Amino acid sequence: MSAVPSDASARSFAFEHRGRPFCLDVSDAGTLRLWLDGLIRKERPAQDAEPQYVWTNVELQWEEHHYIEARFWASSGRLAVTVNRKPLHDVTL
């Protein structure tokens, strides 16, 4: 299975964490979506305040919970991803 969902927009960022495929994308309407295993886990519509924020708590290995967070600043295109509050990725979409 691809880490990028088939309906993810051109403004997307895919990555693997502990062998699981994640994707963050921003729709044409400005909705920030967090995908795991090709399914949307969270989404946040466009808003005036920045950053947009999505998160999910997932058990990736035996009782090992990972808190995946993403913040997106639409004005600059910056996307910051953290796992258990530690930086994982900082990219521009």
Secondary structure by P-SEA (a helix, b strand, c coil): cccccccccccbbbbbcccbbbbbbbcccbbbbbbccccccccccccccccbbbbbbbbcccccccbbbbbbbccccbbbbbccccccccccc
